[in-house]
Amino acid sequence: MVDWIVSDGLTPYEEAVAAMEARAKAIAAGEAEEAVWLLEHPPLYTAGTSAKPADLTDPERFPVHQTRRGGQYTYHGPGQRVAYVMLDVGKRGRDVRAFVKALEGWIIGTLAELNVTGELREGRVGVWVQRPDKPLTASGAVAEDKIAALGIRLHKWVSFHGLAINVEPDLSHFGGIVPCGIAEHGVTSLVDLGLPVTMADLDIALERGFAAYFEGPLRRAAAL
């Protein structure tokens, strides 16, 4: 059984991390069910374990949180759906690479349900979309923008942190960092792509697509 939790409003980042870590420890101890927690944060930047100081280009713009997830700098804010994934990777094969691939597949499958073609790129973390409506790159290739990010951490084989999909965030807020250390590509959202998609629409697609990549029935739960 996997608890499926959706929080309204904006959840402070420190509270979310504390709750995630506590839940991961409880899952590892056999004291709680696995969980997926959907929420939004107030505007902030997070620095993963590979973050480079030079990639924080406007440190005074929003609060900056050091985090133990993998990856570099990421923005979170209103209009972006964050899905924190607390699953027992130990009981799901003990294959971290396969687990990350499943997360990527879940994002891509969810976007496909919303008529968006998400793609992976070698050497670039996250999920990308082609932008033929934008000028070609310096090399003559079709421009690409990032629409989703992901980064996880494990506690005794239980995952926490997870993924973020841009529904309708203020894209200018990404300007205070070099997102995931990639300066030569932009960031987009579902609404920026011209789709009249709401957060509720995305949540339905995420919930419907979960079973294609992860075992375990979902159970609606009120709180983490």
Secondary structure as a PSIPRED ss2 file (coil, helix, strand):
# PSIPRED VFORMAT (PSIPRED V4.0)

   1 M C   1.000  0.000  0.000
   2 V E   0.000  0.000  1.000
   3 D E   0.000  0.000  1.000
   4 W E   0.000  0.000  1.000
   5 I E   0.000  0.000  1.000
   6 V E   0.000  0.000  1.000
   7 S E   0.000  0.000  1.000
   8 D E   0.000  0.000  1.000
   9 G E   0.000  0.000  1.000
  10 L E   0.000  0.000  1.000
  11 T C   1.000  0.000  0.000
  12 P C   1.000  0.000  0.000
  13 Y H   0.000  1.000  0.000
  14 E H   0.000  1.000  0.000
  15 E H   0.000  1.000  0.000
  16 A H   0.000  1.000  0.000
  17 V H   0.000  1.000  0.000
  18 A H   0.000  1.000  0.000
  19 A H   0.000  1.000  0.000
  20 M H   0.000  1.000  0.000
  21 E H   0.000  1.000  0.000
  22 A H   0.000  1.000  0.000
  23 R H   0.000  1.000  0.000
  24 A H   0.000  1.000  0.000
  25 K H   0.000  1.000  0.000
  26 A H   0.000  1.000  0.000
  27 I H   0.000  1.000  0.000
  28 A H   0.000  1.000  0.000
  29 A C   1.000  0.000  0.000
  30 G C   1.000  0.000  0.000
  31 E C   1.000  0.000  0.000
  32 A C   1.000  0.000  0.000
  33 E C   1.000  0.000  0.000
  34 E E   0.000  0.000  1.000
  35 A E   0.000  0.000  1.000
  36 V E   0.000  0.000  1.000
  37 W E   0.000  0.000  1.000
  38 L E   0.000  0.000  1.000
  39 L E   0.000  0.000  1.000
  40 E E   0.000  0.000  1.000
  41 H C   1.000  0.000  0.000
  42 P C   1.000  0.000  0.000
  43 P C   1.000  0.000  0.000
  44 L E   0.000  0.000  1.000
  45 Y E   0.000  0.000  1.000
  46 T E   0.000  0.000  1.000
  47 A E   0.000  0.000  1.000
  48 G C   1.000  0.000  0.000
  49 T C   1.000  0.000  0.000
  50 S C   1.000  0.000  0.000
  51 A C   1.000  0.000  0.000
  52 K C   1.000  0.000  0.000
  53 P H   0.000  1.000  0.000
  54 A H   0.000  1.000  0.000
  55 D H   0.000  1.000  0.000
  56 L E   0.000  0.000  1.000
  57 T C   1.000  0.000  0.000
  58 D C   1.000  0.000  0.000
  59 P C   1.000  0.000  0.000
  60 E C   1.000  0.000  0.000
  61 R C   1.000  0.000  0.000
  62 F C   1.000  0.000  0.000
  63 P C   1.000  0.000  0.000
  64 V E   0.000  0.000  1.000
  65 H E   0.000  0.000  1.000
  66 Q E   0.000  0.000  1.000
  67 T C   1.000  0.000  0.000
  68 R C   1.000  0.000  0.000
  69 R C   1.000  0.000  0.000
  70 G C   1.000  0.000  0.000
  71 G C   1.000  0.000  0.000
  72 Q C   1.000  0.000  0.000
  73 Y E   0.000  0.000  1.000
  74 T E   0.000  0.000  1.000
  75 Y E   0.000  0.000  1.000
  76 H E   0.000  0.000  1.000
  77 G C   1.000  0.000  0.000
  78 P C   1.000  0.000  0.000
  79 G C   1.000  0.000  0.000
  80 Q E   0.000  0.000  1.000
  81 R E   0.000  0.000  1.000
  82 V E   0.000  0.000  1.000
  83 A E   0.000  0.000  1.000
  84 Y E   0.000  0.000  1.000
  85 V E   0.000  0.000  1.000
  86 M E   0.000  0.000  1.000
  87 L C   1.000  0.000  0.000
  88 D E   0.000  0.000  1.000
  89 V C   1.000  0.000  0.000
  90 G C   1.000  0.000  0.000
  91 K C   1.000  0.000  0.000
  92 R C   1.000  0.000  0.000
  93 G C   1.000  0.000  0.000
  94 R C   1.000  0.000  0.000
  95 D C   1.000  0.000  0.000
  96 V H   0.000  1.000  0.000
  97 R H   0.000  1.000  0.000
  98 A H   0.000  1.000  0.000
  99 F H   0.000  1.000  0.000
 100 V H   0.000  1.000  0.000
 101 K H   0.000  1.000  0.000
 102 A H   0.000  1.000  0.000
 103 L H   0.000  1.000  0.000
 104 E H   0.000  1.000  0.000
 105 G H   0.000  1.000  0.000
 106 W H   0.000  1.000  0.000
 107 I H   0.000  1.000  0.000
 108 I H   0.000  1.000  0.000
 109 G H   0.000  1.000  0.000
 110 T H   0.000  1.000  0.000
 111 L H   0.000  1.000  0.000
 112 A H   0.000  1.000  0.000
 113 E H   0.000  1.000  0.000
 114 L C   1.000  0.000  0.000
 115 N C   1.000  0.000  0.000
 116 V C   1.000  0.000  0.000
 117 T C   1.000  0.000  0.000
 118 G C   1.000  0.000  0.000
 119 E E   0.000  0.000  1.000
 120 L E   0.000  0.000  1.000
 121 R E   0.000  0.000  1.000
 122 E C   1.000  0.000  0.000
 123 G C   1.000  0.000  0.000
 124 R E   0.000  0.000  1.000
 125 V E   0.000  0.000  1.000
 126 G E   0.000  0.000  1.000
 127 V E   0.000  0.000  1.000
 128 W E   0.000  0.000  1.000
 129 V E   0.000  0.000  1.000
 130 Q E   0.000  0.000  1.000
 131 R E   0.000  0.000  1.000
 132 P C   1.000  0.000  0.000
 133 D C   1.000  0.000  0.000
 134 K C   1.000  0.000  0.000
 135 P C   1.000  0.000  0.000
 136 L C   1.000  0.000  0.000
 137 T C   1.000  0.000  0.000
 138 A C   1.000  0.000  0.000
 139 S C   1.000  0.000  0.000
 140 G C   1.000  0.000  0.000
 141 A C   1.000  0.000  0.000
 142 V C   1.000  0.000  0.000
 143 A E   0.000  0.000  1.000
 144 E E   0.000  0.000  1.000
 145 D E   0.000  0.000  1.000
 146 K E   0.000  0.000  1.000
 147 I E   0.000  0.000  1.000
 148 A E   0.000  0.000  1.000
 149 A E   0.000  0.000  1.000
 150 L E   0.000  0.000  1.000
 151 G E   0.000  0.000  1.000
 152 I E   0.000  0.000  1.000
 153 R E   0.000  0.000  1.000
 154 L E   0.000  0.000  1.000
 155 H E   0.000  0.000  1.000
 156 K C   1.000  0.000  0.000
 157 W C   1.000  0.000  0.000
 158 V E   0.000  0.000  1.000
 159 S E   0.000  0.000  1.000
 160 F E   0.000  0.000  1.000
 161 H E   0.000  0.000  1.000
 162 G E   0.000  0.000  1.000
 163 L E   0.000  0.000  1.000
 164 A E   0.000  0.000  1.000
 165 I E   0.000  0.000  1.000
 166 N E   0.000  0.000  1.000
 167 V C   1.000  0.000  0.000
 168 E C   1.000  0.000  0.000
 169 P C   1.000  0.000  0.000
 170 D C   1.000  0.000  0.000
 171 L H   0.000  1.000  0.000
 172 S H   0.000  1.000  0.000
 173 H H   0.000  1.000  0.000
 174 F H   0.000  1.000  0.000
 175 G H   0.000  1.000  0.000
 176 G H   0.000  1.000  0.000
 177 I E   0.000  0.000  1.000
 178 V C   1.000  0.000  0.000
 179 P H   0.000  1.000  0.000
 180 C H   0.000  1.000  0.000
 181 G H   0.000  1.000  0.000
 182 I C   1.000  0.000  0.000
 183 A C   1.000  0.000  0.000
 184 E C   1.000  0.000  0.000
 185 H C   1.000  0.000  0.000
 186 G E   0.000  0.000  1.000
 187 V E   0.000  0.000  1.000
 188 T C   1.000  0.000  0.000
 189 S C   1.000  0.000  0.000
 190 L C   1.000  0.000  0.000
 191 V C   1.000  0.000  0.000
 192 D C   1.000  0.000  0.000
 193 L C   1.000  0.000  0.000
 194 G C   1.000  0.000  0.000
 195 L C   1.000  0.000  0.000
 196 P C   1.000  0.000  0.000
 197 V C   1.000  0.000  0.000
 198 T C   1.000  0.000  0.000
 199 M H   0.000  1.000  0.000
 200 A H   0.000  1.000  0.000
 201 D H   0.000  1.000  0.000
 202 L H   0.000  1.000  0.000
 203 D H   0.000  1.000  0.000
 204 I H   0.000  1.000  0.000
 205 A H   0.000  1.000  0.000
 206 L H   0.000  1.000  0.000
 207 E H   0.000  1.000  0.000
 208 R H   0.000  1.000  0.000
 209 G H   0.000  1.000  0.000
 210 F H   0.000  1.000  0.000
 211 A H   0.000  1.000  0.000
 212 A H   0.000  1.000  0.000
 213 Y C   1.000  0.000  0.000
 214 F C   1.000  0.000  0.000
 215 E C   1.000  0.000  0.000
 216 G C   1.000  0.000  0.000
 217 P C   1.000  0.000  0.000
 218 L E   0.000  0.000  1.000
 219 R E   0.000  0.000  1.000
 220 R E   0.000  0.000  1.000
 221 A E   0.000  0.000  1.000
 222 A C   1.000  0.000  0.000
 223 A C   1.000  0.000  0.000
 224 L C   1.000  0.000  0.000
